[in-house]
């Protein structure tokens, strides 16, 4: 008999049963579809071996006017810049010279209580201590100087650190020092809402709502995200629900300067996120203060923009273009993107357009859709004038009108997604493969552990377990840059920080080689169950199959699975090792329906599968 050729359409189909997905691929990991064929994804290697503190929740890459390459990443604890092959800590300073008036110690313990009136710190913040006036109960000044993570908050005037050496006596010391406090840190992961387990025990007053409280009594529901955008060759950095900062590429990489000059009108001190409007160059703060400088007036649906070409002027006058607007559909603004000469703005329920119209209103606003909100700050991506985003239970696109994207893995994603952590989803563009990937947390996980990819050119989907908390497409750099996060990692970081808690991030060059930073990548694709056309009521016998790979490096394992009925047990044949020298595989398999699995789990392997042909002959009825 002639060889039977089984046609399998590209894309993963998880809306159907394995039998219902006949003629399609049913499952896969660390693979994609390109030109209709399944292939293993590219590998990755670390940009540097440096461990960064916290989980990366924002990334941007760009070239300066001199052609220098920059990458800035914001974690829930720090802000870093990568330049000339090295990382630098550029975390903004909240208080440059706090007045520490005492160190209280316990004999033989490294635990030290620091007194600084109205310090404004929260647990997990960082303080740089300098100019220690003397030895504090046996702890030398050098062992109290440097960078420290604040272990706990005693009250508004006292907090606890871990010194570099133990004390030799108990009590107050009378030693003074100066403290430089970084901006307040945020959680590495998001939580659902206020209630049991939300925040540190015994802060604030019993029966008092935590909503809207200032440090040190506040509880943050959102992970520490950053919105990052360019102002020319410089950087604007907005911490979620925090302040706006400006970093000058021509200045030292050791400091971040505030975005406003205190001698002119101030920028908002508390906003959800920031974006520069485009060619008209207005800085726009979203979910911001109705009264500038008053964090208590922050309205999650309120928008405020600066004067044109001026990051420092925010108060509207008759002679400038600063202004504000409140949107109505939704409870909070979640994301914004430049697109098609306008700014698209998402709330948790709707999509708006913000477009320059000139005086007296400066910007006009139009609602483009409802029941199409965006899941989170980084859950949307704009590609060539089309925006794609993850909603709470569907995927959408906007190319002039809002459309729900047909998705054959929709139930797989949204019935097994962690609701509290969905706002941490990160949408990544991989332009080389016409691919968008959403990295998200599966149900019960508060760290990103799954991915779903959409090939917008071929309109097909794939799924995986690649875990990345941020991603910047290639362009500035030859490869995409992306971050991973390990909540238990305690690797030493760029600078020595005493008492540093666990949780480290690493930045990788993606699509680089075939391995996972030197280790093997397990990649596979498995088809839905197909029926041999000749079978009818009879079982069919497969005596051999012809492997067909467009590309093949190393060894790939092919497994055949057969069964007689959809509800009967599978009979597994294989795995069969296939290399470039393999011409055919002899096997003895029987069944009315079967499936095919392609898998590799060794280093230096790569593959792109073609077609499946088998020698099929009629067997018996049972």
N, C-alpha and C positions, 0 to 999 in steps of 0.2 A: 504494500500500500504506500501511497505517497505520504510524505511527512505532513502532519497537521500543524498549521500555524495559528497560534492563539494571539489575537489582537487585544492588547490591554491599553485603554485610554489613559492619558496622563491625568494626574491629580489624585489626591486622597479623598475617598468617599466614606465618611463615618456616619452619614445619616441613615444608611441602609444596614441590613444585616450583612454578614460576609457573603451569603448567597445572593442577597439583593444587590450587592455591589459587583455582580458579574460583569466582567469586562472592564473593571476599574481596579486601581490599587486601593487597598483597605487600610494599611497602616505603614508607618515608617518612622525613622529617626535619623537625624544628622544626614539628611538627603534632601535634594530638591529636584524639580522637573525643569528641564531646559530643552527647548525645541522638541517637546513632547516625550522626552526620554528621562527616566530616573537616573540620578547620579549622586555620588557622595559629595557632601559639601567640602569646601576647602578647610585647611587646618588653621592653627593660630600659634603665635609665639608672643611672649611678653615683650612689650616695648622696652622696659628695663626691669630689673629684678626688684625694684623698690616696691614696698608695701605702703599703701596709702591708708590713712585712718578713716574708718567709716565706710558707708555704702555710697557709691557714686550715684547721684540723682540729677545730674546735668552735665552736659559736655558740649564744647564748641571748638572748632578748629578754624584758623584763618591765617592769611599772610599779611605781614605788615607792608608798609610802603617801600621798605628796603628789601622786601622779599623774604624776610625771616619767617619761619614757620612757628606757629603757636598752637598749643592745645591747652585749654583750661577745663578742669573738672571740678565740680562742686559735690562734696559729700555731705552727709548729715552733720558732720563735725568740722570740716575744713574746706578751704578753697585752695587749689593747687594750679600752678602753671608749668607746662613742659616746654622748654626752649633749649636749643643747642644740646640736646641729648641728656638733659638733667631736669629733675622736678624741683620746684621751689614752693614753699608754703606762703601763700599770699592771703591768708585768712584775715578778714577785717578785724580791727581792734575796736572794742566797744568803749573801754575806758583805758586811756594810755598810761595813767599814773595814779592808780588807786592808793590810798593811804592805809597800809597795814600797821596796826598799832600793837599787836601782840601775837605770840605763838604759844599755845598751851600744849604741854606734852604729858605723856605718861611714861613712867620709868620702863625701860627695855623695849619700848614700842616705837615703831616708825610712824604711827598715826599721830598727826598733829592738827590741832584746831587753830585756824587762822582767823584773826579778828580784823574786819574791815567794815566800817559802818556803811550800811545801805549798799552792799557790794553788787546786788542785782544779778548774781550768778545763779545757775541752776545745776543740779547734779549732772556730771558729764562735761561741763564747761572746762575751758583751759585758762590757766593763769600763768603768766611769766613773772617770776619773783626776782627782784634785783635789789641791790643796795641794802642788804641785810646788815643791821647795825652791830651785830655781835653774835656770840654763841648762845643758843637757846637751850638751856638745861642739858648741855652736853652735845647738842647738835651744832656742828660748825656752820658758819655762814655759807660756806661753799656747798654744804649739803642741804641748804634751804633755798639756794638760788637755782634758777633754771625754769624749765617748763613743767607744769604739773596738771594732771587731770583732777578735777574736784570730785571727790568720792561721794560726798553727801553734804546736804545743807542742814546746818543746825538751826539757824534762824536768819533773819534778814541781815544780821551783822556778823555771823560766824559760819564758817564752812570747814570741811575736813580734807586734808591732803595726805599723801604718803611721802614722808621725807626720805632722803637717800641714805640716812643712817638713823639708828635708834637713839632715843634720849637716855640719859643716865639718871634723871630724876623726874618727879611729877610736879606739875603746877604751871602757873603763868611764868613768862620769862621776861617780860618788859622789852623784848627785842622788837624793833620796828623794821619796816621794809617798804618797798614800792611794788605795786602789782599792776601788770598790764593784762586786762581781761579781753579775751576774744569775744566776738559776738556769741550770743546764746546758741548752744547746739540744739539739735532736734533728734527725734527717734530715728533709728535706721529703718524701721518698718512702720506701717500705718496701723491704727486700731479703729474699731468700728464706732465707738462713742464713749461718753462718760459713763462710769459705773465701776463695778468691782474689778480691781486689777488695773484700772486706768491711772497710771502715774504712781508716784511715790507715796507710801503710807505716812499719815500723820502730818501732812503739809496743810496749811490753811486752817480754817475753822470748820468744825463738824456742822453739817447741814447747809454749808455754803456751796453754791454751784461753782465748778471750776471754769465754766465758760467765761472767757474774757478776762481772767485773772492775769496779772503781770508776774514775771519772774520774781521770787523763786517759787511761787505757789501755782504756777500755770501747769496745765496738762495739754500736750500737743497730740491731736488726733492724727495729723498728717506726718509722714516721714519728711526728713529734711531735704526738700527739693530746691533746686536752683533754676531760674530762667536766666539765660546768658545771651547777650546780643552785642553786636559791634556798634561802636560809635566812631565811624571812620576806621582807623587802625587800632583804636583803643577798645576797651571792654566795659560794658555795663553788666553788673551782676546783681540780681535780685534774689534774696533769700525768701522762700515762701513764708508769707505773713510777717516778714521782717523788713529791713531797710534796703535802700538802693545804694550801690557802691560803684566806684569808677576806678578802673585800673589803666594806667598810662603805659604803653609799651616802651616809651622812651625813658620812663622812670625806673628806679630800682625795683627788682622783683621781690623785695623783702617786705613791701607794704602795700596795702590797698587804701586808696584815698576815698573819702566820702564823695558821693556824686554831687553834693551841693556845697556852695561856699556860704559860710555862716553870715557873710556880709550882704547876701542877697536873699530873696525869697527861697525858702527851703522846699526840697522835694518831699513827698510823703514819706513818713517814717515807718509805715506799715501797709504793705500791699501783698496781694497773692502772687502776681508775676508782672513782668515788664516786657515790652517789645518796642523797637524803633519802627516807625510807620512806613518807611521806605524813602522814596526820592524827596519827599517834603520834609523828612527828618524831624518828626516830633517824637519825643520819648513818651510812651504811654504806660501808665500804671493801671492795672486791672484789679478789681476787688480792693479798693483803696479807701483812704480817709476822705470823709466829706469836709472835715476841717483839717487842713494841712498841719502836721505836727502833733495831732491828737489821735493816738492809736485807738482810743476808746470809741472814736467815731467811724472806725473802718466798717465799710459796707461791702459785702462780698459781691454785690451787683453793680458797684459804682466804678466809673472809669474817669481818670483824670490824665490830661496830657500837658506837656510843657510848651513853652514858646518855641516856635520854629527855630531850628539850628541852635538851641540853647538848653543845655541840660540843667541849668541852674534856676531858671525862671518858671514858676508854676502858678503864681497867682494871676488870674485873668485881669487884664486892663483893657482900656479902649485902644491901646497902641501895641498890643501883642496878640498872639494867636493861642495862648494857653486857654484851657477850658475843661469842661467836665460834662458827664452824661451818666444817667442811671438807666440800666436796662431792666426789664420787668419779668421776662419769662424764665423762671428758674430760681433756685435758692442761692446759687453761687456761680461765678464765672470760673471755668475750668481750664481753658486753653485759648490761644490765639496764634494765627499764622498770617504772614504776608502772602497775598495771592492775587494775581490778575489786577494789579494796580490798586488794591484795596487791602484792608485787614479783615480777616474772618475771625469772629469771636464766638466761642462756644460757652454756653452755660451747661449745667447738668441736665437741661431738658431741651435746649434750643440752639439754633445757629443764627448769628447776626452778621451783617456786613457793615463795616465802618469805612467810609470813603470821603476823601477830601473834597469839599464843595466851596470853600472860601468863606469870606466874611458875609454875614456876621456870625454864622454858626460854626464855621471852620470845618467841622466834620458832620456828615449826615449818616444816619443809622437806619438800617432796614433789616427786618426779620426775614430770613430765608427759609426757615424750616422749624417745625416743632416736633416733639417726641423723637429727637435725634441728637440728644446731648452727648458730650464727649466724656469718657470715663475718667480722664486725668490730664494733668498738665502736659505730659509727654506721650499721650496715647494717640496723637494725630501727627501726620506727616504730609508735607506738600511736595508734589512732584510734577514739574512741567505744567503748572496751572491747575492741577487736580489735587484735591485734598482727600485723604483717606483717614478714617478714624474708627476706633473701637468705642461703641456705645455700651450701655449697661447690659444689653442682651443681643446686640447685632453689630455688624460692620456696615459702615456707610462710606459714601464718596460724594464729593461735590464738584461738578464740572460745569456749573451753570444752573444746575438744579440738584437738590438733595435726593440721593438714591440709596436704597438699601442694596448692599452687594450680595448677590446669591452666593451661598457658602455651604459646601457639602461637609464641613466640619463644625458647623455652628453649634449644634447640641453638644458635641464633644467638648467644645471650649466653654460655653456659657453655663452648662449644668455642672461643671467641675472647676469653677473659678472661685477664688477666695474673695468674697464680697468686700470685706474690710480692706483688703490689699489691692483691689482692682485699680485704685487710683495711682498705684505705683507702676502700672503698665508702661512700657517704653516702646514706641514705634520707631523702627529703624529702616532706613533706605539702603539697599544694596544695589546701586544702579547698574553695576556690571551685569547683573543677572535679572534686571527688571523685577526686583523683588522687594516687598515690604514684609518685615517680620515684627510681630508684636510679642514682646517678652512679658510674661505675666505669672502670677502666683496661682497654683492649683489649689483646690479646696483643702483647707486645713493647713496650708503653708503660708507663712508671712514673708518668705523670701522668694524671689523669682526662680521658678524651676521648670517652666514650660515655655514653648514658643509655638506660634502659628504663623505661617508665611503665605503671602498672596503674590502670585506672579501676575502683575497687572497687564502685561503684554499678551499672555496666553490665557489669562482668567482662570487659573487653577490654584488649588490650595495644597499645602503640606503641613505636617505637624512635627514637633520634635521636643527635645528636653534640653536644648542648649540654653544655658542660663547667663543672661547678660542684663545688667541694670541700666546701661546706657550704651549709645552707639553713635559714632560720627562717620558718615560715608567717606569713601576715598575722594580725593580731589586735592586737598592741601597736602595730604600724605599719600603715598603710593598704595596704601592699604586702608581699609576701614579700621578705625580705632574703637574698641569696645571695652567695657569693664565687667569684671566678675566680683562677687562679694562672698566672703566666708565669715559667718558670724562668730566662729570659734577660733579663728586664726589670731595668734598672739605674736607674730613675727615682728622683729624690730623695725621701726619706721625711719623716715628721713632724718628726723631729729629725735634726740632722747627726751621722752616725756615720762616723768615719774608717775607710777600708779596708772599707767594707760590700760584701759579695759580692752577686751577682745573685740575683734571685728576689723577685717582688713579688705581692701580692694586692690586689684591688679588691673593694669591696662594692657590689652592685647592688640597685636596686628592680626586682623582676621583675613581669611582667604589667602593664607600664607603657608604654603607647603601642604602636607597631607596628614599631619599629626597634631595632637593636642599638647602643645608646648613640650614635645619630646615623647609623649605617651600616645598609645594607640587610641583611635576614635572608633567606637562601635557604631557602625552605620548599617541600616537595613531598610528594605522596602518589601512589603508583602501584599500580594494581590488578593482581591476578593475571589470567591470560588467561581470557576468557569466550568461550563459543561461542554464536553467534546461533542461537536455537531453530529458525529456518527453514532453517539451512544444510544439515544432513544430510551427504551426500557432495559437495555442490556448494559452490563458492566463493560468497561473498556480496559484493555491491557496496554501499558506503556513499557516498551522494551528498551528504549533509548531516547535521549534528547540531545539536541545540538545547541550548545551555548553560543550566544551571540552578544558580544560586547563591543561597543563603539570605541571605548577606551578601557584598558585594563592594565593595572600595575600591581604586582604582587599576587596574592591568592584571594579569591572570592569563594565563599561557600554558597552552594545552591541547594535548597531543600524543596522537595515535592511533598505535598500533603493531599491525601485523597480520602473520600468517604462515599458511602453508598446513598445516603439520604442527608438532608440538611441537619437533622437532629441526631444522626449517628456519630460515633467516635471517629476521629481522624486516624488514618494510618500514615505514619511519617516515614518517608524515604530520604535518606541523607543524614547530615549534609554531605554534598559532594564537592570536593575541592576542584576549583577551576582556575587554570592559569592560561597564559597566552599560547601555550603549546597544547592545550586540551582541544581535541577535535570533536569528541562525543563522549557522552556518559551512558554506560549501560546500566539499566535498572529493571526491576521487576515490580511494577505497581499496578493496582487495579482500583477502579472506582467509577461512579457515574459523574462525579464532580471533583475538581481538584483546585489547588492553589499553589502559588510559587513564591518562594522567599529568597531574596538575594541579600547576603550579609558579609561584612568584613569586620574583623576585630584585631587586626595586627598592624604594627607600625608600617609606614611607607606603602600603604595600599591606596589605590584609587580606582574607581570604576564608573562606567556609564553603560547601562544595560540597553540592549537593542530589542530583539524579538525572541519569542520562545517557539521552537519547533520540536515536535516529538513524533516518534514512530508509534502510532496508535492503531491497535487492532481490536476487533470485537471479541469480547469474552462471553461468559455465561450470563444467565439472568440473576445469579446470586453467587 
